[in-house]
């Protein structure tokens, strides 16, 4: 016996929330830019530490 879920609601009965793609891109940019800068600084410092 198989069950099928409706596309209109999740198994717990709540409606799914659709987040706009622009908001997701903005959030990743907000997190990704400082992360990339921090990784760049870390690698730059580590290279000077190990290469003299």
C-alpha positions as CSV (number, residue, x, y, z in Angstrom):
1,X,0.0,0.0,0.0
2,X,1.5,3.3,-0.9
3,X,0.6,6.8,0.2
4,X,1.0,10.0,-1.8
5,X,1.6,13.4,-0.5
6,X,-0.3,16.4,-1.8
7,X,1.8,19.1,-3.4
8,X,-0.2,21.7,-1.4
9,X,0.9,20.8,2.1
10,X,3.7,19.1,3.9
11,X,3.2,15.9,6.0
12,X,2.6,17.9,9.2
13,X,-0.2,19.9,7.5
14,X,1.6,23.2,7.1
15,X,1.9,25.1,3.9
16,X,5.4,25.2,2.3
17,X,7.1,28.6,2.3
18,X,8.8,29.7,-0.9
19,X,11.8,32.0,-0.4
20,X,12.6,34.3,-3.3
21,X,15.8,33.4,-5.2
22,X,17.1,37.0,-4.9
23,X,16.9,36.8,-1.1
24,X,18.8,33.6,-1.0
25,X,21.5,35.0,-3.3
26,X,21.7,38.1,-1.1
27,X,22.1,36.0,2.1
28,X,24.8,33.9,0.6
29,X,26.6,37.0,-0.6
30,X,26.3,38.5,2.9
31,X,28.0,35.5,4.4
32,X,30.3,34.5,1.5
33,X,32.2,37.8,1.0
34,X,33.5,38.0,4.6
35,X,34.2,34.3,4.6
36,X,36.2,34.5,1.4
37,X,38.1,37.5,2.7
38,X,38.9,35.7,6.0
39,X,40.1,32.6,4.1
40,X,42.3,34.8,1.9
41,X,43.8,36.5,4.9
42,X,44.4,33.2,6.6
43,X,46.1,31.6,3.6
44,X,48.2,34.8,3.1
45,X,49.3,34.7,6.8
46,X,50.0,31.0,6.7
47,X,52.1,31.3,3.6
48,X,54.3,33.9,5.3
49,X,54.5,31.7,8.4
50,X,55.7,28.6,6.4
51,X,57.7,30.3,3.7
52,X,59.6,32.7,5.8
